[in-house]
Amino acid sequence: MAGKVALLLWAQTLGLAGAQTTQLLVQPPWTPPVLWDQVTLTCQGSGTAAATTWYKDGQRWRLQGPDRFVVTESGTYQCHRPDTGLSPPVSVSNAWLVLQVPARALLEGDTVTLRCRGWQDNPVASVSFYREEKQLQPFRNRTELSLSPLQLHHSGRYRCRGWVESSLSRGRKESESAPVTVTVHSVPLSGVSVSAQPPGAQVALGDRLVLNCTVATGTGPLSFSWHRGDSWALLGTGPHLELRHVGDNDSGHYQCRASDGHSVAESVPLNVTVLVPVANATISPGALAQPVRAGDPVTLRCSVQVGSAPVTFTWLRNGSEVARGPLLELGDVHVGHSGTYQCVATNQLGQDGHRVFQALSPELALTVTPRAHWDTAVAVNIGRSLLFLALLLGVIGGCHWWHRLPTRKPQDRSPQPLSLSAPPRVSPGPAPPRHPQVTNAQLPGPYEGQQDPGATYESVM
């Protein structure tokens, strides 16, 4: 992974992420290269190799030569390509004492070794290293300085000092290397990802959801920001985003941004799904005509007031499953369809259904009456209704006659015989005078036909 990150940073140094530039590569990869290592320089840039122009110590050296060669003289080299221009300079040293650093991008956290070398690899004794003119370790017989792990504060100018043995003079010579610059880069951010708890980012309404942002590679102090959908409105900062009670409007694609102060990397959006549990299951029509005749078509529908799709439906008759789906089509019903019906609506979280929600509808009673029995019942009911109507008309007629009876004339009334146990005795005398308010009536009886005035009674109306 470190090699890939170094290659990425090296590519950015070469300008591959933007405008491409000409680069001069060194083999073996040490800075500065030394003449006795038989250094090979390679020119990289757009265009053909034959179009390469070489420069040494600022002067044109080779016209349209090959894109690589082995250095045989110390000096400062550059190459040129028509489309990408002039490369940065590379100095090949032939000094008595040289301090070398690896010719690659130095990343925070890497292990780097600086080596102090004598001319033609002659032995070096009593070596000491300096950073910004400050001695790092006392005189020793070690020629390497290890920086492990690399930190940003390790950046600076380094040099070494020591005694170099010479095979030519058969003596020792104290020397000091030219300074080299060590630049430590932060590891570029990459591999930013978002995970969720619970896994899968599927939660039920009102649940708690925690999103976590992680970075695969990257060093230095990191900052985080959270966003949702196409809106870059800030939802939170820090490596975690917590939603304590999710609502149905919290569904969407969540994304994390990480920054080290120099670069920014974004995660792949994570889709958060908030499931609304099913509730308030109902059957329609809610009431059936009672009774239902055999042969009538009956279709029932089950629905829910709320609930995230997909929602499944199961039909029960007298507590046992009879069908599935939102519609229950009984067709032409018969007596066997009678019973109590309910539907069960179900939805769940995740493909594995680790959480299942159900809603049970109220009961619906269905009574199917055979058609023959239904016809007989109808006939009986009709007969009873006609009899009741006849009685009602008779009562109305009797009441009407009774109320008309007092208005009849006296002469229209039929005389009613009176039964007397003994005739009253009245003293004879003159007949009473007729009064306009007195009606004279002759009562039938044993004295009917007699002229006795005492047989006449007065009836006051």
C-alpha positions as CSV (number, residue, x, y, z in Angstrom):
1,M,0.0,0.0,0.0
2,A,2.8,2.4,0.9
3,G,4.3,1.8,-2.6
4,K,1.1,2.6,-4.3
5,V,0.6,5.8,-2.3
6,A,4.2,6.8,-3.0
7,L,3.6,6.2,-6.7
8,L,0.4,8.3,-6.5
9,L,2.3,11.1,-4.9
10,W,5.2,10.8,-7.4
11,A,2.6,11.0,-10.2
12,Q,1.3,14.2,-8.7
13,T,4.9,15.4,-8.5
14,L,5.3,14.6,-12.2
15,G,2.2,16.6,-12.9
16,L,0.2,13.6,-14.3
17,A,-2.9,14.8,-12.4
18,G,-2.8,18.0,-14.3
19,A,-0.5,19.4,-17.0
20,Q,2.2,16.9,-17.9
21,T,5.9,17.9,-17.5
22,T,9.2,16.4,-18.5
23,Q,10.9,14.4,-15.8
24,L,14.5,13.0,-15.4
25,L,14.6,9.6,-13.7
26,V,17.7,8.3,-11.9
27,Q,18.8,4.7,-11.6
28,P,19.9,3.7,-8.9
29,P,17.3,5.9,-7.2
30,W,19.4,8.0,-4.9
31,T,19.7,11.8,-4.5
32,P,22.3,13.0,-5.3
33,P,23.4,10.2,-7.6
34,V,27.2,9.5,-7.6
35,L,29.4,9.0,-10.6
36,W,30.9,5.7,-9.4
37,D,27.4,4.1,-9.3
38,Q,27.3,4.1,-13.2
39,V,24.1,6.3,-13.1
40,T,21.5,6.0,-15.9
41,L,19.4,9.0,-16.7
42,T,16.1,8.5,-18.5
43,C,14.0,11.4,-20.0
44,Q,10.2,11.0,-19.7
45,G,7.8,13.2,-21.5
46,S,5.4,13.3,-24.4
47,G,6.7,12.9,-27.9
48,T,9.2,10.4,-29.4
49,A,12.5,9.4,-27.8
50,A,14.4,10.7,-30.9
51,A,13.1,14.2,-30.1
52,T,15.0,14.4,-26.8
53,T,17.5,17.2,-26.3
54,W,20.0,16.9,-23.5
55,Y,21.6,19.8,-21.5
56,K,24.7,19.7,-19.2
57,D,25.6,22.5,-16.8
58,G,23.1,24.7,-18.6
59,Q,24.5,24.1,-22.0
60,R,23.0,22.1,-24.9
61,W,24.9,18.9,-24.9
62,R,23.2,16.4,-27.2
63,L,20.9,17.3,-30.0
64,Q,18.0,14.8,-30.6
65,G,19.7,12.0,-28.9
66,P,18.3,8.9,-27.2
67,D,16.0,9.2,-24.2
68,R,18.5,7.6,-21.9
69,F,22.2,7.2,-21.3
70,V,24.9,6.2,-18.7
71,V,26.6,9.2,-17.1
72,T,30.4,9.3,-17.4
73,E,31.0,12.8,-16.1
74,S,29.8,14.6,-13.0
75,G,27.7,17.7,-13.6
76,T,24.1,19.0,-13.7
77,Y,21.9,17.4,-16.4
78,Q,18.5,18.3,-17.9
79,C,16.4,17.0,-20.8
80,H,13.9,18.6,-23.1
81,R,10.8,17.3,-25.0
82,P,9.0,19.5,-27.5
83,D,5.6,19.0,-26.0
84,T,6.4,19.0,-22.3
85,G,9.4,21.3,-22.1
86,L,12.5,21.2,-19.9
87,S,13.0,18.8,-16.9
88,P,14.1,19.8,-13.4
89,P,17.9,19.5,-13.0
90,V,19.7,16.4,-11.6
91,S,23.3,16.8,-10.3
92,V,25.6,13.8,-10.5
93,S,28.3,14.1,-7.7
94,N,31.9,13.0,-7.6
95,A,32.6,14.5,-4.3
96,W,34.9,13.1,-1.6
97,L,32.0,12.7,0.9
98,V,28.3,12.4,-0.2
99,L,25.1,12.2,1.9
100,Q,22.3,10.4,-0.1
101,V,18.5,10.2,0.4
102,P,16.2,7.9,-1.5
103,A,15.0,9.5,-4.8
104,R,11.3,9.0,-4.1
105,A,8.4,10.7,-2.4
106,L,8.9,10.5,1.4
107,L,5.6,9.9,3.2
108,E,4.7,10.3,6.8
109,G,5.0,7.0,8.5
110,D,7.7,5.6,6.1
111,T,11.1,4.3,7.2
112,V,13.9,6.2,5.5
113,T,17.6,5.7,5.7
114,L,20.2,8.4,4.9
115,R,23.6,7.1,4.1
116,C,27.0,8.9,4.2
117,R,29.3,7.6,1.5
118,G,33.0,8.1,0.8
119,W,34.4,8.6,-2.7
120,Q,34.6,5.3,-4.7
121,D,33.0,3.8,-1.6
122,N,36.1,4.2,0.5
123,P,35.6,3.6,4.2
124,V,34.4,6.5,6.4
125,A,35.1,6.8,10.1
126,S,33.9,9.0,12.9
127,V,30.7,10.0,11.1
128,S,28.2,12.5,12.5
129,F,25.0,13.8,11.1
130,Y,23.5,17.3,11.2
131,R,20.1,18.7,10.7
132,E,19.8,22.4,10.1
133,E,23.4,22.7,11.6
134,K,22.4,20.8,14.7
135,Q,24.2,17.6,15.4
136,L,21.9,14.6,15.6
137,Q,24.3,12.0,17.1
138,P,27.9,11.9,18.3
139,F,30.9,10.7,16.2
140,R,30.5,7.0,15.5
141,N,31.6,4.4,13.0
142,R,28.1,4.1,11.6
143,T,27.5,5.6,8.1
144,E,23.6,5.5,8.1
145,L,21.0,7.5,9.8
146,S,17.5,5.9,10.1
147,L,14.4,8.1,10.4
148,S,11.6,5.8,11.6
149,P,8.8,6.4,11.4
150,L,8.9,9.6,9.3
151,Q,7.2,12.6,10.8
152,L,6.4,15.9,9.2
153,H,8.9,17.6,11.5
154,H,11.7,15.5,10.0
155,S,11.7,17.7,6.9
156,G,14.8,19.9,6.6
157,R,18.4,20.1,5.3
158,Y,20.8,17.3,6.3
159,R,24.6,16.8,6.0
160,C,27.2,14.4,7.3
161,R,30.9,14.8,8.4
162,G,33.6,12.2,8.7
163,W,37.1,10.9,7.9
164,V,37.4,9.3,4.5
165,E,40.2,6.8,3.9
166,S,42.0,7.3,0.6
167,S,43.6,4.4,-1.2
168,L,45.5,6.9,-3.4
169,S,47.2,8.8,-0.6
170,R,47.1,5.9,1.9
171,G,45.7,8.3,4.5
172,R,42.6,9.8,5.9
173,K,40.9,13.0,5.0
174,E,38.2,14.8,7.0
175,S,35.3,15.8,4.8
176,E,31.8,17.3,4.9
177,S,29.0,16.5,2.5
178,A,26.9,18.9,0.6
179,P,23.5,19.4,2.2
180,V,20.5,17.5,0.9
181,T,16.9,18.4,1.4
182,V,14.5,15.9,3.0
183,T,10.8,16.7,2.4
184,V,8.2,14.6,4.2
185,H,4.7,14.6,2.7
186,S,1.5,13.7,4.4
187,V,0.0,10.5,3.1
188,P,-2.7,11.5,0.6
189,L,-6.2,10.7,1.6
190,S,-7.8,7.7,0.0
191,G,-10.3,5.0,0.7
192,V,-12.9,7.2,2.5
193,S,-15.9,5.0,3.3
194,V,-19.1,5.1,5.3
195,S,-20.5,2.3,7.4
196,A,-23.7,2.1,9.4
197,Q,-25.0,0.7,12.6
198,P,-27.3,-1.2,12.3
199,P,-25.6,-2.8,9.3
200,G,-27.2,-2.2,5.9
201,A,-28.4,1.3,6.9
202,Q,-32.0,0.0,7.1
203,V,-33.9,1.2,10.2
204,A,-37.5,1.4,11.3
205,L,-39.2,4.7,12.1
206,G,-38.0,6.0,15.4
207,D,-34.9,3.9,15.6
208,R,-31.3,5.1,16.3
209,L,-28.9,5.2,13.4
210,V,-25.1,5.8,13.6
211,L,-23.0,6.5,10.5
212,N,-19.2,6.0,10.7
213,C,-16.6,7.6,8.4
214,T,-13.2,5.9,8.0
215,V,-10.1,6.6,6.0
216,A,-8.0,3.7,4.6
217,T,-4.8,5.8,4.1
218,G,-3.9,9.3,5.1
219,T,-1.9,11.0,7.9
220,G,-2.0,14.2,9.8
221,P,-4.9,15.7,11.6
222,L,-8.1,14.8,9.8
223,S,-11.4,16.7,9.7
224,F,-14.8,15.3,8.7
225,S,-18.1,16.7,7.4
226,W,-21.4,15.0,6.6
227,H,-23.8,15.7,3.8
228,R,-27.0,14.2,2.3
229,G,-28.0,13.9,-1.3
230,D,-27.3,16.7,-3.7
231,S,-27.4,19.3,-0.9
232,W,-24.1,20.2,0.6
233,A,-25.7,21.5,3.7
234,L,-23.6,20.5,6.7
235,L,-25.3,17.8,8.8
236,G,-22.5,17.3,11.3
237,T,-18.7,17.1,11.9
238,G,-16.5,14.4,13.2
239,P,-16.0,10.8,12.2
240,H,-19.5,9.8,13.5
241,L,-23.0,11.0,12.6
242,E,-25.8,10.0,15.0
243,L,-29.6,10.2,14.3
244,R,-31.3,9.4,17.6
245,H,-34.9,9.1,16.3
246,V,-35.0,8.7,12.5
247,G,-38.1,10.0,10.7
248,D,-39.4,9.0,7.3
249,N,-37.8,12.1,5.8
250,D,-34.3,11.0,6.9
251,S,-34.1,8.5,4.0
252,G,-31.5,9.4,1.4
253,H,-27.9,9.1,0.3
254,Y,-25.3,10.1,3.0
255,Q,-21.8,11.1,2.2
256,C,-18.7,11.8,4.3
257,R,-15.9,14.3,3.4
258,A,-12.4,13.9,4.9
259,S,-9.6,16.5,4.8
260,D,-6.0,16.6,6.0
261,G,-5.7,20.4,5.4
262,H,-4.1,19.8,2.0
263,S,-6.4,17.5,0.2
264,V,-10.0,16.4,0.4
265,A,-11.5,13.0,-0.3
266,E,-15.1,11.9,-0.4
267,S,-16.8,8.6,0.3
268,V,-19.2,6.7,-1.9
269,P,-22.8,7.7,-1.0
270,L,-24.5,5.3,1.5
271,N,-28.2,4.8,1.0
272,V,-30.2,5.0,4.2
273,T,-33.7,3.5,4.2
274,V,-36.2,4.3,6.9
275,L,-39.0,1.8,7.0
276,V,-42.5,2.8,8.2
277,P,-44.1,-0.2,10.0
278,V,-47.6,-1.2,8.7
279,A,-50.5,0.0,10.7
280,N,-54.3,0.2,10.6
281,A,-55.1,-2.7,8.3
282,T,-58.8,-2.6,7.1
283,I,-61.1,-4.8,4.9
284,S,-63.4,-3.2,2.4
285,P,-66.3,-3.3,2.0
286,G,-66.4,-3.1,5.8
287,A,-70.0,-4.3,6.0
288,L,-71.8,-6.9,3.8
289,A,-75.5,-7.2,3.1
290,Q,-76.9,-9.7,5.6
291,P,-77.6,-12.3,4.7
292,V,-75.5,-13.0,1.5
293,R,-77.3,-15.4,-0.8
294,A,-75.5,-18.4,-2.2
295,G,-74.2,-17.7,-5.7
296,D,-73.6,-14.0,-5.1
297,P,-70.1,-12.7,-6.1
298,V,-68.0,-11.5,-3.2
299,T,-64.6,-9.7,-3.4
300,L,-62.8,-8.3,-0.3
301,R,-59.8,-5.9,-0.4
302,C,-57.2,-5.5,2.4
303,S,-55.3,-2.2,2.7
304,V,-53.2,-0.3,5.3
305,Q,-53.2,3.3,6.3
306,V,-49.4,3.5,6.5
307,G,-46.5,1.1,5.8
308,S,-43.4,1.1,3.6
309,A,-43.4,-1.1,0.5
310,P,-43.2,-4.0,0.0
311,V,-46.3,-5.0,2.0
312,T,-47.6,-8.6,1.9
313,F,-51.2,-9.6,2.8
314,T,-52.5,-12.9,4.3
315,W,-56.2,-13.8,4.6
316,L,-57.6,-15.7,7.5
317,R,-61.0,-17.4,7.9
318,N,-61.9,-18.5,11.4
319,G,-58.2,-18.0,12.3
320,S,-56.8,-20.2,9.5
321,E,-54.9,-19.0,6.4
322,V,-57.0,-19.2,3.2
323,A,-55.2,-16.9,0.7
324,R,-52.5,-14.3,0.1
325,G,-52.6,-11.0,-1.7
326,P,-54.5,-7.7,-1.3
327,L,-57.6,-9.1,-2.9
328,L,-59.7,-12.1,-1.7
329,E,-62.0,-13.1,-4.6
330,L,-64.5,-15.7,-3.3
331,G,-66.4,-15.8,-6.6
332,D,-69.9,-17.3,-6.4
333,V,-70.1,-17.9,-2.6
334,H,-71.7,-20.9,-1.0
335,V,-72.5,-21.9,2.6
336,G,-68.9,-23.1,3.1
337,H,-67.6,-19.6,2.7
338,S,-69.5,-18.5,5.9
339,G,-67.2,-17.4,8.7
340,T,-65.2,-14.7,10.3
341,Y,-62.6,-13.1,8.0
342,Q,-59.4,-11.1,8.8
343,C,-56.4,-9.9,6.9
344,V,-52.8,-9.6,8.2
345,A,-50.5,-7.0,6.6
346,T,-46.7,-7.5,6.9
347,N,-43.5,-5.6,6.1
348,Q,-40.0,-6.2,7.2
349,L,-36.5,-4.8,7.6
350,G,-33.8,-6.2,5.3
351,Q,-33.8,-9.2,3.0
352,D,-33.2,-11.5,5.9
353,G,-36.3,-10.2,7.7
354,H,-34.6,-9.8,11.0
355,R,-37.4,-7.4,12.1
356,V,-41.0,-8.1,11.0
357,F,-44.0,-5.8,11.5
358,Q,-47.6,-6.9,11.3
359,A,-51.1,-5.3,11.4
360,L,-54.3,-7.3,11.9
361,S,-57.6,-6.0,10.6
362,P,-60.9,-6.0,12.5
363,E,-63.1,-9.1,12.0
364,L,-65.6,-9.3,9.2
365,A,-68.5,-11.8,9.6
366,L,-69.8,-13.4,6.4
367,T,-73.0,-15.4,6.5
368,V,-74.1,-17.2,3.3
369,T,-77.8,-18.4,3.2
370,P,-78.9,-21.1,0.7
371,R,-81.0,-19.6,-2.0
372,A,-84.2,-22.0,-1.4
373,H,-84.2,-21.1,2.3
374,W,-83.8,-17.5,1.4
375,D,-86.9,-17.6,-1.0
376,T,-89.0,-19.3,1.7
377,A,-88.0,-16.7,4.2
378,V,-88.9,-14.0,1.8
379,A,-92.4,-15.4,1.2
380,V,-93.1,-15.8,4.9
381,N,-91.9,-12.2,5.5
382,I,-94.2,-11.0,2.7
383,G,-97.2,-12.8,4.1
384,R,-96.7,-11.4,7.5
385,S,-96.3,-8.0,6.1
386,L,-99.7,-8.3,4.2
387,L,-101.5,-9.6,7.3
388,F,-100.1,-6.7,9.3
389,L,-101.3,-4.3,6.6
390,A,-104.9,-5.7,6.6
391,L,-105.1,-5.5,10.4
392,L,-103.9,-1.9,10.3
393,L,-106.5,-0.9,7.7
394,G,-109.3,-2.6,9.8
395,V,-108.2,-0.6,12.9
396,I,-108.1,2.6,11.0
397,G,-111.7,2.0,9.6
398,G,-113.1,1.1,13.0
399,C,-111.7,4.3,14.5
400,H,-113.2,6.3,11.7
401,W,-116.7,4.8,12.2
402,W,-116.5,5.3,16.0
403,H,-115.6,9.0,15.7
404,R,-118.6,9.6,13.3
405,L,-121.2,8.0,15.6
406,P,-122.0,11.0,17.9
407,T,-122.9,13.2,14.9
408,R,-125.9,11.1,13.7
409,K,-129.5,12.5,14.1
410,P,-131.7,11.1,16.9
411,Q,-134.3,9.8,14.6
412,D,-131.6,7.9,12.7
413,R,-130.8,6.0,15.9
414,S,-132.5,2.7,16.3
415,P,-134.7,2.5,19.4
416,Q,-133.1,0.3,22.0
417,P,-135.6,-1.9,24.0
418,L,-135.5,-1.3,27.7
419,S,-136.0,-4.1,30.1
420,L,-138.0,-2.9,33.2
421,S,-138.8,-5.0,36.1
422,A,-141.9,-3.0,37.0
423,P,-143.7,-0.1,35.3
424,P,-143.4,3.1,37.2
425,R,-146.6,4.5,38.7
426,V,-147.4,8.0,37.8
427,S,-150.5,9.9,39.1
428,P,-152.8,11.0,36.4
429,G,-152.8,14.6,35.5
430,P,-152.7,16.9,32.6
431,A,-149.9,16.4,30.1
432,P,-146.8,18.5,30.7
433,P,-146.2,21.3,28.3
434,R,-143.7,20.6,25.5
435,H,-140.5,22.4,25.9
436,P,-138.2,23.1,23.0
437,Q,-135.3,21.4,24.8
438,V,-137.4,18.3,25.7
439,T,-137.9,15.4,23.4
440,N,-141.0,13.3,24.0
441,A,-140.3,9.6,23.6
442,Q,-142.7,6.7,23.9
443,L,-140.9,3.7,25.5
444,P,-142.1,0.3,24.4
445,G,-143.1,-2.0,27.1
446,P,-146.1,-3.6,28.6
447,Y,-148.0,-0.4,28.4
448,E,-147.4,0.1,24.7
449,G,-150.7,1.2,23.1
450,Q,-152.2,2.6,26.3
451,Q,-153.2,6.2,26.4
452,D,-152.2,6.7,30.0
453,P,-150.4,10.0,30.2
454,G,-148.2,8.6,33.0
455,A,-146.6,6.3,30.5
456,T,-144.7,9.2,28.9
457,Y,-141.2,10.1,30.1
458,E,-139.1,13.1,29.4
459,S,-135.6,12.8,28.1
460,V,-133.5,15.9,28.4
461,M,-131.0,16.0,25.6
